[in-house]
Every structure is written in structure tokens, then in C-alpha cells.
Amino acid sequence: MKLKGLLKKNQVIVYVIALMLVTAGYLNYTTNTAEQVSAQTAMEMEANDDMQIANIGDATLVSSEAVSENETAEDLAENTTNTESIETSTNTTENENANMTDTTNTTENNETTATTATVTSDEYFTKSKLERDTMYSQMIESYENILNSSNALETQKQSATEEIKKINDTKNSIMISENLISTKGFSNNIIFVNGDSISVIIGAEELTQEQVAQIQNIISREFSAEIENIHISTK
């Protein structure tokens, strides 16, 4: 009886120990599973956070690049527009300056041509009058030499006196006629007398019939010349 009671007591103890081992194993398994689940969940959350951060970083970078590219494109377009505007303005200014230069050069050339023509005309009339007056002075000097010569005949001296008077009369008529023609608007004019023929040269491109008649009347009156002996030309 004592032996059976002892065996029963030992079985109870074994059962209790087994139950404790089973319970401990179950608790250990549950704890490990929970830790694994927590660790996995934490890793997944961390991974998700990293992905979100990565996505946010990428989005920010792309946005920044997009803005930078847009700003660069706008700046480039603006700079290009400004450059084109400056070049257009410069070209316009250069063209205007070139046109002004061409106009100035044309005006200067026209003025130079007109001035040259005027100077040439003035020189012609001035030179021609000087040569004509010099010729008359030489002629008068020659006749005066005859008058002062002791070897000259009386008839020669008389002829010399008449020629000197004729030359002086001609010079006086020329002076008066040229001055009168100048009052008609022809400051450049010259008169040559060769016997009965009188040539008048006027510094003008052309003359009207009325102007020709006025000049003829002046020459005819001052020289007592016939109209058919008066020859008028322009230069």
C-alpha cells in the first residue's frame, strides 16, 4: 500500500513537471514568434520609410531640376530676346548711321561738285579778263613808245594816238557793259571785241530769249554795234 501511494505521488510530480515544460516551451515559442513578427514589422516599416524618403528625395530632385531647367530656359529665351533686340537696335542704328553718312556724302559731293563748277567758272572769267586787260595794256604801251620815239613820223604818232583812244574807249565800254550785264543776274560774264565783232560769254547753263535781248540791247547801246555783230554764248 505504501508502495502504490509512492508511485502515484511520483506520477503526479512527473505530470506537473511535464506540464511545466510544455507551458514553458509554449511561452518561449510565443515570445519568439512575437519578436520575429515585431522585428519583421519594424523592418518593413523602416523599409517603407526609406522608400518614402527615397521617393521624396527623388521627387524633390526632379522638381528642383525641372525648376532649374525652366528657369534656365526662360533666362536663355530672355537673354536671346535681349540679345536679338540689342543686335536689331545696333543694326538699325548702324543702318541709320550708314544712311545718314550716305546722305551726308551725297550732299557733300553735290556741294563739292557745285563748288568746283563755280570755282572753275570763276577762274575762267577771272583769268580771261586778266589776259584781255593785259593785252590791252601791252597794246597801249606799244603805242605810247611810238609817241615817245624821236624817230617816229608824225603820221605814226597820230595813228598811235587814235589807237590808244580807241582802246581806252573799248575798255570803258566793256567795263560798263559787263557791269550792266551783272545787274541782270549774270555776275560771270566777259566781252571780247575784235573789230566790229563783239563776243559775249555768259556764265549760265542757258538763256531765255528775253535775257538774250537784254544783253544785245546793252552791247548795242554801249558799243554802237549792229545786232548781227553781237554773238552771245553760255559757259
MARPA-724039 format. One record per residue (C-alpha): residue number from 0; chain; x negated, y negated, z negated. Coordinates in nm, 4 decimals. Each point is the difference from the previous one (the first is absolute). Example, Ala and Ser with C-alpha at 12.3 -4.5 7.8 and 13.67 -1.06 7.14 Angstrom:
BEGIN
resi; chain; u; v; w
0; A; -1.2300; 0.4500; -0.7800 $
1; A; -0.1370; -0.3440; 0.0660 $
//
This chain:
BEGIN
resi; chain; u; v; w
0; A; 0.0000; 0.0000; 0.0000 $
1; A; -0.2765; -0.2354; -0.0813 $
2; A; -0.1722; 0.0879; 0.3271 $
3; A; 0.3075; -0.0782; 0.2104 $
4; A; 0.0487; -0.3289; -0.1731 $
5; A; -0.3598; -0.0933; 0.0675 $
6; A; 0.0326; 0.0864; 0.3706 $
7; A; 0.3121; -0.2117; 0.0356 $
8; A; -0.1714; -0.2914; -0.1644 $
9; A; -0.2958; 0.0309; 0.2384 $
10; A; 0.2301; 0.0109; 0.3043 $
11; A; 0.1685; -0.3162; -0.1136 $
12; A; -0.3361; -0.1707; -0.0324 $
13; A; -0.1014; 0.1192; 0.3483 $
14; A; 0.3236; -0.1272; 0.1459 $
15; A; -0.0483; -0.3328; -0.1675 $
16; A; -0.3569; -0.0292; 0.1294 $
17; A; 0.1073; 0.1000; 0.3512 $
18; A; 0.2791; -0.2495; -0.0105 $
19; A; -0.2446; -0.2678; -0.1088 $
20; A; -0.2379; 0.0903; 0.2816 $
21; A; 0.2800; -0.0125; 0.2536 $
22; A; 0.1145; -0.3335; -0.1341 $
23; A; -0.3513; -0.1392; 0.0035 $
24; A; -0.0531; 0.1209; 0.3560 $
25; A; 0.3270; -0.1524; 0.1111 $
26; A; -0.0829; -0.3340; -0.1633 $
27; A; -0.3486; 0.0013; 0.1556 $
28; A; 0.1451; 0.0740; 0.3437 $
29; A; 0.2604; -0.2735; -0.0371 $
30; A; -0.2586; -0.2525; -0.1116 $
31; A; -0.2365; 0.0813; 0.2874 $
32; A; 0.2838; -0.0194; 0.2505 $
33; A; 0.1108; -0.3356; -0.1348 $
34; A; -0.3573; -0.1311; 0.0130 $
35; A; -0.0439; 0.1231; 0.3535 $
36; A; 0.3284; -0.1590; 0.1030 $
37; A; -0.0977; -0.3264; -0.1705 $
38; A; -0.3457; 0.0055; 0.1558 $
39; A; 0.1471; 0.0742; 0.3416 $
40; A; 0.2592; -0.2714; -0.0430 $
41; A; -0.2675; -0.2453; -0.1105 $
42; A; -0.2166; 0.0918; 0.2990 $
43; A; 0.2909; -0.0387; 0.2387 $
44; A; 0.0897; -0.3349; -0.1518 $
45; A; -0.3611; -0.1087; 0.0177 $
46; A; -0.0193; 0.1154; 0.3609 $
47; A; 0.3228; -0.1832; 0.0784 $
48; A; -0.1374; -0.3120; -0.1672 $
49; A; -0.3216; 0.0294; 0.2027 $
50; A; 0.2008; 0.0373; 0.3188 $
51; A; 0.2105; -0.2993; -0.0903 $
52; A; -0.3106; -0.2020; -0.0782 $
53; A; -0.1566; 0.1175; 0.3227 $
54; A; 0.3161; -0.0851; 0.1903 $
55; A; 0.0191; -0.3392; -0.1630 $
56; A; -0.3671; -0.0627; 0.0739 $
57; A; 0.0443; 0.1006; 0.3615 $
58; A; 0.3107; -0.2124; 0.0340 $
59; A; -0.1776; -0.2992; -0.1491 $
60; A; -0.3005; 0.0504; 0.2228 $
61; A; 0.2122; 0.0327; 0.3111 $
62; A; 0.2038; -0.3035; -0.1011 $
63; A; -0.3156; -0.1957; -0.0672 $
64; A; -0.1475; 0.1006; 0.3332 $
65; A; 0.3243; -0.0818; 0.1750 $
66; A; 0.0113; -0.3433; -0.1584 $
67; A; -0.3663; -0.0536; 0.0777 $
68; A; 0.0516; 0.1106; 0.3582 $
69; A; 0.3085; -0.2190; 0.0346 $
70; A; -0.1822; -0.2952; -0.1500 $
71; A; -0.2999; 0.0658; 0.2244 $
72; A; 0.2245; 0.0258; 0.3055 $
73; A; 0.1796; -0.3211; -0.0956 $
74; A; -0.3301; -0.1788; -0.0669 $
75; A; -0.1391; 0.1299; 0.3298 $
76; A; 0.3107; -0.1116; 0.1868 $
77; A; -0.0104; -0.3371; -0.1742 $
78; A; -0.3723; -0.0408; 0.0657 $
79; A; 0.0523; 0.1065; 0.3623 $
80; A; 0.2842; -0.2508; 0.0360 $
81; A; -0.2081; -0.2735; -0.1615 $
82; A; -0.2970; 0.0881; 0.2192 $
83; A; 0.2175; -0.0028; 0.3111 $
84; A; 0.1488; -0.3316; -0.1087 $
85; A; -0.3463; -0.1447; -0.0570 $
86; A; -0.1235; 0.1356; 0.3334 $
87; A; 0.3111; -0.1348; 0.1742 $
88; A; -0.0440; -0.3370; -0.1674 $
89; A; -0.3699; 0.0004; 0.0891 $
90; A; 0.0729; 0.0968; 0.3602 $
91; A; 0.2720; -0.2660; 0.0200 $
92; A; -0.2379; -0.2598; -0.1426 $
93; A; -0.2739; 0.1109; 0.2372 $
94; A; 0.2423; -0.0130; 0.2928 $
95; A; 0.1202; -0.3424; -0.1074 $
96; A; -0.3574; -0.1145; -0.0423 $
97; A; -0.0865; 0.1510; 0.3363 $
98; A; 0.2988; -0.1741; 0.1631 $
99; A; -0.0935; -0.3277; -0.1676 $
100; A; -0.3603; 0.0466; 0.1148 $
101; A; 0.1120; 0.0748; 0.3562 $
102; A; 0.2301; -0.3031; -0.0029 $
103; A; -0.2765; -0.2174; -0.1431 $
104; A; -0.2495; 0.1304; 0.2531 $
105; A; 0.2470; -0.0551; 0.2833 $
106; A; 0.0711; -0.3525; -0.1214 $
107; A; -0.3689; -0.0702; -0.0428 $
108; A; -0.0736; 0.1428; 0.3441 $
109; A; 0.2735; -0.2108; 0.1555 $
110; A; -0.1235; -0.3069; -0.1838 $
111; A; -0.3577; 0.0786; 0.0990 $
112; A; 0.1032; 0.0486; 0.3621 $
113; A; 0.1963; -0.3235; -0.0015 $
114; A; -0.2844; -0.1816; -0.1744 $
115; A; -0.2541; 0.1431; 0.2426 $
116; A; 0.2131; -0.1022; 0.2942 $
117; A; 0.0394; -0.3489; -0.1476 $
118; A; -0.3698; -0.0325; -0.0731 $
119; A; -0.0873; 0.1221; 0.3494 $
120; A; 0.2439; -0.2469; 0.1507 $
121; A; -0.1284; -0.2825; -0.2191 $
122; A; -0.3586; 0.0865; 0.0893 $
123; A; 0.0795; -0.0011; 0.3687 $
124; A; 0.1577; -0.3442; -0.0029 $
125; A; -0.2619; -0.1449; -0.2338 $
126; A; -0.2883; 0.1391; 0.2023 $
127; A; 0.1525; -0.1004; 0.3320 $
128; A; 0.0583; -0.3577; -0.1147 $
129; A; -0.3556; -0.0223; -0.1312 $
130; A; -0.1430; 0.1227; 0.3307 $
131; A; 0.2224; -0.2379; 0.1965 $
132; A; -0.0902; -0.3011; -0.2135 $
133; A; -0.3686; 0.0937; 0.0177 $
134; A; 0.0236; 0.0078; 0.3790 $
135; A; 0.1563; -0.3456; 0.0050 $
136; A; -0.2678; -0.1314; -0.2364 $
137; A; -0.2751; 0.1365; 0.2233 $
138; A; 0.1616; -0.1539; 0.3075 $
139; A; 0.0255; -0.3374; -0.1697 $
140; A; -0.3614; 0.0252; -0.1126 $
141; A; -0.1103; 0.0711; 0.3563 $
142; A; 0.1848; -0.3016; 0.1357 $
143; A; -0.1402; -0.2177; -0.2749 $
144; A; -0.3510; 0.1062; 0.0969 $
145; A; 0.0724; -0.1272; 0.3488 $
146; A; 0.1209; -0.3288; -0.1374 $
147; A; -0.3148; -0.0348; -0.2107 $
148; A; -0.2340; 0.0999; 0.2807 $
149; A; -0.2003; -0.2770; 0.1667 $
150; A; -0.0336; 0.2077; 0.3136 $
151; A; 0.3782; 0.0449; 0.0483 $
152; A; 0.1700; -0.1915; 0.2735 $
153; A; 0.2763; -0.2406; -0.0799 $
154; A; 0.2530; 0.2180; 0.1797 $
155; A; -0.1109; 0.2970; -0.2069 $
156; A; 0.0453; -0.1979; -0.3185 $
157; A; 0.3431; -0.1124; 0.1133 $
158; A; 0.1028; 0.3574; 0.0741 $
159; A; -0.1369; 0.1137; -0.3369 $
160; A; 0.2031; -0.2665; -0.1772 $
161; A; 0.3182; 0.1104; 0.1753 $
162; A; -0.0611; 0.3650; -0.0843 $
163; A; -0.0611; -0.0795; -0.3645 $
164; A; 0.3286; -0.1941; -0.0117 $
165; A; 0.1842; 0.2860; 0.1695 $
166; A; -0.1404; 0.2520; -0.2451 $
167; A; 0.0962; -0.2116; -0.2984 $
168; A; 0.3500; -0.0492; 0.1426 $
169; A; 0.0337; 0.3723; 0.0531 $
170; A; -0.1203; 0.0723; -0.3519 $
171; A; 0.2469; -0.2528; -0.1391 $
172; A; 0.2893; 0.1484; 0.2020 $
173; A; -0.0980; 0.3489; -0.1114 $
174; A; -0.0075; -0.1041; -0.3645 $
175; A; 0.3413; -0.1684; 0.0199 $
176; A; 0.1590; 0.2855; 0.1950 $
177; A; -0.1338; 0.2689; -0.2305 $
178; A; 0.1274; -0.1886; -0.3042 $
179; A; 0.3440; -0.0430; 0.1579 $
180; A; 0.0159; 0.3694; 0.0919 $
181; A; -0.0897; 0.0860; -0.3615 $
182; A; 0.3031; -0.1957; -0.1186 $
183; A; 0.2132; 0.2367; 0.2091 $
184; A; -0.1102; 0.2901; -0.2157 $
185; A; -0.3109; 0.1110; 0.1925 $
186; A; -0.2979; -0.0919; -0.2134 $
187; A; -0.2231; 0.2252; 0.2087 $
188; A; -0.0228; -0.1544; 0.3430 $
189; A; -0.2729; -0.1160; 0.2343 $
190; A; -0.0080; -0.1992; 0.3225 $
191; A; -0.2528; 0.0313; 0.2830 $
192; A; -0.0180; -0.2581; 0.2744 $
193; A; -0.1605; 0.0767; 0.3333 $
194; A; 0.0634; -0.2852; 0.2420 $
195; A; 0.3724; -0.0213; 0.0595 $
196; A; 0.0645; 0.3461; -0.1463 $
197; A; 0.0875; 0.0168; -0.3668 $
198; A; 0.0152; 0.3290; -0.1890 $
199; A; 0.1753; 0.0268; -0.3346 $
200; A; -0.0428; 0.3089; -0.2205 $
201; A; 0.2458; 0.0472; -0.2856 $
202; A; -0.0513; 0.2296; -0.2977 $
203; A; 0.3335; 0.1842; 0.0208 $
204; A; 0.1358; 0.3305; 0.1205 $
205; A; 0.2523; -0.1634; 0.2288 $
206; A; 0.1589; -0.3340; 0.0822 $
207; A; 0.3572; -0.0900; 0.0816 $
208; A; 0.0855; -0.2067; 0.3033 $
209; A; 0.0775; -0.2923; -0.2293 $
210; A; -0.3415; 0.0208; -0.1664 $
211; A; -0.1749; 0.0197; 0.3382 $
212; A; 0.1890; -0.3083; 0.1151 $
213; A; -0.1015; -0.1930; -0.3157 $
214; A; -0.3686; 0.0827; 0.0511 $
215; A; 0.0197; -0.0940; 0.3669 $
216; A; 0.1535; -0.3351; -0.0868 $
217; A; -0.2779; -0.0756; -0.2505 $
218; A; -0.2778; 0.0882; 0.2460 $
219; A; 0.1658; -0.1796; 0.2883 $
220; A; 0.0430; -0.3205; -0.2024 $
221; A; -0.3447; -0.0075; -0.1635 $
222; A; -0.1979; 0.0990; 0.3093 $
223; A; 0.2273; -0.1482; 0.2631 $
224; A; -0.0040; 0.3443; 0.1570 $
225; A; 0.2392; 0.1714; 0.2382 $
226; A; 0.2046; 0.2910; -0.1426 $
227; A; -0.1376; 0.2381; 0.2652 $
228; A; -0.3553; -0.0724; -0.1238 $
229; A; 0.0803; 0.0992; -0.3585 $
230; A; -0.0653; 0.3654; -0.0842 $
231; A; 0.1251; 0.1314; -0.3328 $
232; A; -0.0935; 0.3415; -0.1437 $
233; A; 0.0185; 0.1764; -0.3366 $
234; A; -0.2614; 0.1842; -0.2036 $
//
